[in-house]
């Protein structure tokens, strides 16, 4: 399908097909996180079946993220010129088949290969979806659109934990991978029905072709992009570690059944994540005109109570029910950054390089974030014989992420989004949010 005609600049209504695309992409985002966190929900079961150490149980997640982050810039490049709906359909189908393939693994190596291949499919989707939505909706509506889109993350994570633990307890962990993997093929087919909107149709000029060296040069000089991704990386380090290890912590150190621990994490994610993502997105818009860089301000300040509550949940409380309540409120603050920071990333770069900017942000947040945290926590747990001690890395990383965002809030000037395309040899646009 060819690009749909450009929407006139004076028309600020969404492009044709925007609502259908938003619903389909949100459904994909939900399945994305269902598939991603099923291994964490059944960690103890495949550890025993495949005879793994704590460190080995986290390496498949690391392998997935490494492939995911390396493939993301590649798909970002393809998306700038190719048919985005076909690339997304391919990605969803690929990660669904790879998720199901883990059910047939009988060794550490085969299990890790299956999980690594999930990263190829998810890279195609996760890199392209935000830039596609940015071409369906004008800048002033993107934060609210992303709020709906990113609500699927906590909901999908919760379903992954709850459904994975439930199916594994009734049948086994292999059935859990099959049950959550195969439905993605149906959603992949829906991607073929989406329109591929005109690139940069809500911007002042058509997107210019920007080479990779020039794109890198512009992003390095874009301080808003750097502050957004810097804090994002640190918080991703924390969330990756706690997502992979907290259910096991509740089961091992707080005497909960694995299925109950998975349910607790799922409930906390869906309640805290749903409310946090929604309130964070809406509150960030209400700060417009009241402070500089409102999206960075909201994101940074929301991390402060998240740090305090996380420390209480891990190191102070001993009653599992009290821990679950505390984690719900932790998740509420911890998810508040999701749509504002992604809106900052999309709005701070020009349309000709949005997909690559998203791809590079994915590379950074995973390379320096949740690629490192699960195996580091596992290694410290093995060395100290204390998972509780290893989890101290989580609140420290959140606190550092908050610091980066708040420094950006206080030091960066307020500026209009960098949406005007320029020729490749033009002076880089000013940093903006």
C-alpha positions as CSV (number, residue, x, y, z in Angstrom):
1,X,0.0,0.0,0.0
2,X,1.4,3.4,-0.8
3,X,1.5,6.3,1.6
4,X,-1.9,8.0,2.1
5,X,-2.1,11.7,0.9
6,X,-0.7,14.3,3.2
7,X,-3.1,16.1,5.6
8,X,-3.1,19.9,5.0
9,X,-1.1,21.7,7.6
10,X,-4.2,23.6,8.9
11,X,-6.0,20.3,9.5
12,X,-5.0,19.2,13.0
13,X,-7.3,16.2,13.2
14,X,-5.8,12.7,13.1
15,X,-5.0,11.2,9.7
16,X,-7.4,8.6,8.2
17,X,-7.2,5.2,9.9
18,X,-5.6,6.6,13.0
19,X,-8.0,5.1,15.5
20,X,-7.8,1.6,14.0
21,X,-4.0,1.8,13.9
22,X,-3.8,3.0,17.5
23,X,-6.0,0.0,18.6
24,X,-4.0,-2.5,16.6
25,X,-0.7,-1.2,17.8
26,X,-1.8,-1.1,21.4
27,X,-3.0,-4.7,21.2
28,X,0.5,-5.6,19.8
29,X,2.1,-3.7,22.6
30,X,0.1,-5.7,25.1
31,X,1.1,-9.0,23.5
32,X,4.7,-7.8,23.3
33,X,4.9,-7.6,27.1
34,X,2.9,-10.7,27.8
35,X,5.4,-12.7,25.8
36,X,8.4,-10.8,27.3
37,X,7.6,-11.6,30.9
38,X,6.3,-15.1,30.8
39,X,9.9,-16.4,31.4
40,X,10.1,-14.3,34.6
41,X,6.8,-15.8,35.8
42,X,8.0,-19.4,35.3
43,X,11.7,-18.8,36.1
44,X,11.8,-21.3,39.0
45,X,10.2,-24.1,36.9
46,X,12.4,-24.0,33.9
47,X,15.4,-23.5,36.2
48,X,14.7,-26.8,37.8
49,X,13.7,-28.6,34.6
50,X,16.8,-27.4,32.7
51,X,19.1,-27.6,35.7
52,X,20.2,-23.9,35.6
53,X,21.8,-21.5,38.1
54,X,20.3,-18.2,39.1
55,X,22.7,-16.4,36.6
56,X,21.7,-18.7,33.8
57,X,18.0,-18.2,34.3
58,X,18.4,-14.5,33.5
59,X,20.7,-14.9,30.5
60,X,17.9,-15.8,28.0
61,X,16.3,-12.4,28.9
62,X,19.7,-10.8,28.3
63,X,20.1,-12.6,25.0
64,X,16.7,-11.4,23.9
65,X,17.5,-7.8,24.8
66,X,20.9,-7.9,23.1
67,X,19.3,-9.0,19.8
68,X,16.4,-6.6,20.3
69,X,18.7,-3.6,20.8
70,X,21.0,-4.4,17.9
71,X,18.2,-5.0,15.5
72,X,16.3,-1.9,16.5
73,X,18.5,0.6,14.6
74,X,18.4,-1.7,11.5
75,X,14.6,-1.6,11.5
76,X,14.7,2.1,12.2
77,X,16.6,2.6,9.0
78,X,14.3,0.3,7.0
79,X,11.2,2.2,8.4
80,X,12.4,5.5,7.1
81,X,11.9,4.3,3.5
82,X,10.1,1.0,3.5
83,X,6.5,-0.1,4.1
84,X,6.0,0.2,7.8
85,X,2.9,-2.0,8.1
86,X,4.7,-4.9,6.4
87,X,7.7,-4.5,8.7
88,X,5.4,-4.5,11.7
89,X,3.5,-7.5,10.5
90,X,6.7,-9.4,10.0
91,X,8.0,-8.4,13.5
92,X,4.8,-9.6,15.4
93,X,4.7,-12.9,13.5
94,X,8.4,-13.5,14.1
95,X,8.3,-12.8,17.9
96,X,5.1,-14.9,18.3
97,X,6.7,-18.0,16.6
98,X,9.9,-17.5,18.6
99,X,8.0,-17.3,21.9
100,X,6.2,-20.6,21.1
101,X,9.5,-22.2,20.1
102,X,10.8,-21.9,23.6
103,X,8.3,-24.6,24.6
104,X,10.4,-27.1,22.7
105,X,13.7,-26.2,24.3
106,X,15.5,-29.0,26.2
107,X,18.8,-27.3,27.1
108,X,20.1,-24.0,28.2
109,X,21.4,-23.3,24.7
110,X,18.2,-24.0,22.8
111,X,16.1,-22.1,25.3
112,X,18.4,-19.1,25.0
113,X,18.4,-19.2,21.2
114,X,14.6,-19.2,21.1
115,X,14.4,-16.2,23.5
116,X,17.1,-14.4,21.5
117,X,15.0,-14.7,18.3
118,X,12.1,-13.0,20.0
119,X,14.3,-9.8,19.9
120,X,14.3,-9.7,16.1
121,X,10.5,-9.6,15.9
122,X,10.0,-7.1,18.7
123,X,12.7,-4.8,17.3
124,X,10.7,-4.4,14.1
125,X,7.5,-3.5,16.0
126,X,8.8,-1.4,18.9
127,X,11.0,0.8,16.7
128,X,8.4,1.6,14.1
129,X,5.2,1.9,16.1
130,X,5.9,5.3,17.9
131,X,7.0,7.0,14.6
132,X,4.0,5.6,12.9
133,X,1.7,7.0,15.5
134,X,3.5,10.3,15.3
135,X,2.5,10.5,11.6
136,X,-1.1,9.7,12.4
137,X,-1.5,12.4,15.1
138,X,-0.3,16.0,15.4
139,X,2.3,16.9,18.1
140,X,-0.2,18.3,20.6
141,X,-2.1,15.0,20.7
142,X,0.9,12.6,20.9
143,X,1.4,12.4,24.6
144,X,-2.3,11.4,25.2
145,X,-2.0,8.9,22.3
146,X,1.1,7.5,23.8
147,X,-0.6,7.3,27.2
148,X,-3.1,4.8,25.7
149,X,-0.4,3.0,23.8
150,X,1.8,2.6,26.8
151,X,-0.9,1.5,29.1
152,X,-0.6,-1.8,27.4
153,X,2.9,-2.3,29.0
154,X,1.7,-2.8,32.6
155,X,-1.4,-4.6,31.5
156,X,0.6,-7.0,29.2
157,X,3.3,-7.5,31.9
158,X,0.6,-8.4,34.4
159,X,-1.1,-10.8,32.0
160,X,2.3,-12.4,31.3
161,X,3.0,-12.9,35.0
162,X,-0.5,-14.1,36.0
163,X,-1.3,-16.2,32.9
164,X,2.2,-17.7,32.8
165,X,2.1,-18.7,36.4
166,X,-1.5,-20.0,36.2
167,X,-0.9,-22.1,33.1
168,X,2.4,-23.4,34.4
169,X,0.8,-24.5,37.7
170,X,-2.0,-26.3,35.9
171,X,0.0,-27.8,33.1
172,X,3.7,-26.9,32.8
173,X,6.0,-24.0,31.8
174,X,6.2,-25.3,28.2
175,X,2.4,-25.0,27.7
176,X,2.6,-21.4,29.0
177,X,5.0,-20.4,26.2
178,X,2.7,-21.9,23.6
179,X,-0.4,-20.3,25.0
180,X,1.0,-16.8,24.9
181,X,3.0,-17.0,21.7
182,X,0.6,-18.3,19.1
183,X,-2.2,-15.6,19.4
184,X,0.2,-13.0,18.1
185,X,-0.1,-14.4,14.6
186,X,-3.7,-13.2,14.4
187,X,-2.7,-9.7,15.5
188,X,0.1,-9.7,12.9
189,X,-2.5,-10.2,10.2
190,X,-4.4,-7.1,11.4
191,X,-1.3,-5.0,10.7
192,X,-1.8,-5.6,7.0
193,X,-5.1,-3.8,7.2
194,X,-3.6,-0.6,8.6
195,X,-2.8,2.4,6.5
196,X,0.8,3.7,6.2
197,X,0.3,7.5,6.7
198,X,2.3,10.1,4.9
199,X,5.6,10.7,6.8
200,X,5.9,14.1,8.4
201,X,2.4,15.2,7.4
202,X,1.9,17.3,10.5
203,X,5.2,19.0,10.1
204,X,6.1,22.2,8.3
205,X,8.0,20.5,5.5
206,X,8.4,17.0,4.1
207,X,11.0,14.9,6.0
208,X,14.5,15.2,4.5
209,X,16.7,12.2,4.0
210,X,19.3,12.2,6.8
211,X,22.3,9.9,6.7
212,X,23.3,7.8,9.7
213,X,26.4,9.9,10.5
214,X,24.4,13.1,10.3
215,X,21.6,11.6,12.4
216,X,24.1,10.6,15.1
217,X,25.7,14.0,15.0
218,X,22.3,15.7,15.4
219,X,21.2,13.4,18.3
220,X,24.5,13.9,20.2
221,X,23.9,17.7,20.1
222,X,20.2,17.3,21.0
223,X,20.4,17.8,24.8
224,X,16.7,17.0,25.4
225,X,17.0,13.7,23.6
226,X,20.2,12.9,25.7
227,X,18.6,13.8,29.0
228,X,15.4,11.8,28.2
229,X,17.3,8.7,27.1
230,X,19.9,9.0,29.9
231,X,17.2,8.8,32.7
232,X,15.2,6.3,30.7
233,X,18.3,4.0,30.6
234,X,18.8,4.1,34.4
235,X,15.1,3.5,35.1
236,X,15.0,0.6,32.6
237,X,18.0,-0.9,34.4
238,X,15.8,-0.9,37.6
239,X,12.6,-2.1,36.0
240,X,14.3,-4.8,34.1
241,X,15.9,-6.2,37.3
242,X,12.8,-6.0,39.4
243,X,10.6,-7.5,36.7
244,X,12.8,-10.5,36.3
245,X,13.6,-11.1,40.0
246,X,10.8,-9.8,42.2
247,X,8.4,-12.7,41.9
248,X,11.3,-15.1,42.7
249,X,12.2,-12.8,45.7
250,X,8.7,-13.1,47.0
251,X,8.7,-16.8,46.5
252,X,12.2,-17.5,47.9
253,X,12.6,-14.9,50.6
254,X,9.1,-14.1,51.7
255,X,7.6,-17.6,51.6
256,X,4.9,-17.1,48.9
257,X,3.9,-19.8,46.4
258,X,5.3,-19.0,43.0
259,X,1.8,-18.7,41.5
260,X,0.8,-16.3,44.3
261,X,4.0,-14.3,43.8
262,X,3.3,-14.1,40.0
263,X,-0.3,-13.0,40.8
264,X,0.9,-10.4,43.2
265,X,3.3,-8.9,40.6
266,X,0.7,-9.1,37.9
267,X,-1.9,-7.3,40.1
268,X,0.5,-4.6,41.2
269,X,1.6,-4.1,37.6
270,X,-1.9,-3.8,36.2
271,X,-3.2,-1.5,39.0
272,X,-0.2,0.6,39.6
273,X,0.9,0.6,36.0
274,X,-2.5,1.4,34.6
275,X,-3.0,4.3,37.0
276,X,0.6,5.5,36.9
277,X,0.7,5.6,33.1
278,X,-2.7,7.3,32.8
279,X,-2.1,9.8,35.6
280,X,1.5,10.5,34.5
281,X,0.4,11.2,30.9
282,X,-2.5,13.5,31.9
283,X,-0.5,15.3,34.7
284,X,2.4,16.0,32.3
285,X,0.0,17.8,29.9
286,X,-1.4,19.9,32.8
287,X,2.1,21.1,33.6
288,X,2.4,22.7,30.2
289,X,2.9,26.5,30.6
290,X,3.5,26.1,34.3
291,X,7.2,25.0,34.2
292,X,9.9,24.4,31.7
293,X,10.3,20.9,30.3
294,X,7.1,19.7,32.0
295,X,7.5,16.1,30.8
296,X,11.0,15.8,32.3
297,X,9.8,17.5,35.5
298,X,6.9,15.0,35.9
299,X,9.1,12.0,35.1
300,X,11.8,13.0,37.6
301,X,9.6,13.9,40.5
302,X,7.5,10.8,40.2
303,X,10.6,8.7,40.7
304,X,11.3,10.1,44.3
305,X,8.3,8.3,46.0
306,X,9.0,5.3,43.8
307,X,12.5,5.0,45.4
308,X,11.3,5.3,48.9
309,X,8.5,2.8,48.5
310,X,10.8,0.3,46.7
311,X,13.2,0.4,49.6
312,X,10.4,-0.2,52.1
313,X,9.0,-3.2,50.0
314,X,12.4,-4.9,49.7
315,X,14.2,-4.2,53.0
316,X,11.6,-3.2,55.6
317,X,8.4,-5.1,55.2
318,X,8.2,-8.9,55.9
319,X,4.5,-9.6,55.5
320,X,3.7,-10.6,51.9
321,X,0.4,-8.8,51.8
322,X,1.9,-5.5,53.0
323,X,4.7,-5.9,50.4
324,X,2.1,-6.3,47.6
325,X,0.3,-3.1,48.7
326,X,3.5,-1.2,48.8
327,X,4.5,-2.5,45.4
328,X,1.2,-1.3,43.9
329,X,2.0,2.2,45.0
330,X,5.6,1.8,43.9
331,X,4.4,0.8,40.4
332,X,2.0,3.8,40.3
333,X,4.9,6.3,40.6
334,X,7.3,4.2,38.6
335,X,5.2,4.0,35.5
336,X,4.3,7.7,35.4
337,X,7.2,8.6,33.1
338,X,6.2,6.2,30.3
339,X,4.2,8.3,27.9
340,X,5.9,11.7,28.7
341,X,9.4,10.5,28.1
342,X,8.5,8.7,24.9
343,X,6.7,11.8,23.7
344,X,9.8,13.8,24.5
345,X,11.9,11.5,22.4
346,X,9.5,11.6,19.4
347,X,8.9,15.4,19.6
348,X,12.5,16.4,20.1
349,X,13.6,15.1,16.6
350,X,12.6,15.9,13.1
351,X,10.3,13.5,11.2
352,X,13.1,12.3,8.8
353,X,14.9,10.5,11.6
354,X,12.2,9.7,14.2
355,X,12.3,5.9,13.7
356,X,16.0,5.9,14.0
357,X,15.9,8.1,17.1
358,X,13.5,5.6,18.6
359,X,15.7,2.7,17.5
360,X,18.8,4.3,19.1
361,X,16.9,5.0,22.3
362,X,16.0,1.3,22.4
363,X,19.6,0.4,21.9
364,X,20.8,2.7,24.7
365,X,18.1,1.8,27.3
366,X,18.7,-1.9,26.8
367,X,22.5,-2.0,26.2
368,X,23.1,0.0,29.4
369,X,19.9,-1.0,31.2
370,X,18.0,-4.3,31.4
371,X,20.7,-6.2,29.5
372,X,22.9,-5.7,32.6
373,X,20.5,-5.7,35.5
374,X,19.0,-9.3,35.6
375,X,22.3,-11.1,35.3
376,X,24.0,-8.7,37.6
377,X,21.4,-9.3,40.3
378,X,21.6,-13.0,39.7
379,X,25.4,-12.9,40.0
380,X,25.3,-10.9,43.2
381,X,22.7,-13.3,44.5
382,X,24.9,-16.3,43.7
383,X,27.9,-14.6,45.3
384,X,26.3,-13.3,48.5
385,X,23.7,-16.1,48.8
386,X,21.2,-13.2,49.3
387,X,18.7,-12.1,46.6
388,X,17.6,-9.3,49.0
389,X,21.1,-7.8,49.0
390,X,21.3,-8.0,45.2
391,X,18.1,-6.1,44.8
392,X,19.6,-2.9,46.3
393,X,20.6,-2.0,42.7
394,X,17.0,-1.4,41.9
395,X,16.2,1.7,44.0
396,X,19.7,3.1,43.4
397,X,19.2,3.0,39.6
398,X,15.7,4.7,40.0
399,X,17.2,7.5,42.1
400,X,19.9,8.1,39.5
401,X,17.4,8.2,36.7
402,X,15.3,10.8,38.6
403,X,18.4,12.9,39.1
404,X,19.2,12.9,35.4
405,X,15.6,14.0,34.5
406,X,15.5,16.7,37.1
407,X,18.8,18.1,36.0
408,X,17.4,18.3,32.5
409,X,14.3,20.0,33.9
410,X,16.3,22.7,35.6
411,X,18.9,23.3,33.0
412,X,17.2,22.9,29.6
413,X,15.4,25.9,28.0
414,X,11.8,25.4,26.9
415,X,11.6,25.2,23.1
416,X,9.2,24.2,20.3
417,X,9.5,20.6,19.1
418,X,12.1,20.1,16.4
419,X,9.7,19.0,13.7
420,X,10.9,21.1,10.8
421,X,12.9,19.1,8.3
422,X,16.2,20.3,7.1
423,X,18.6,19.2,4.4
424,X,21.4,16.9,5.5
425,X,24.0,19.7,5.6
426,X,22.0,22.1,7.5
427,X,22.8,23.2,11.1
428,X,21.3,20.8,13.6
429,X,18.0,22.0,15.1
430,X,18.1,23.3,18.7
431,X,17.4,20.9,21.5
432,X,13.7,20.8,22.4
433,X,11.1,18.8,24.2
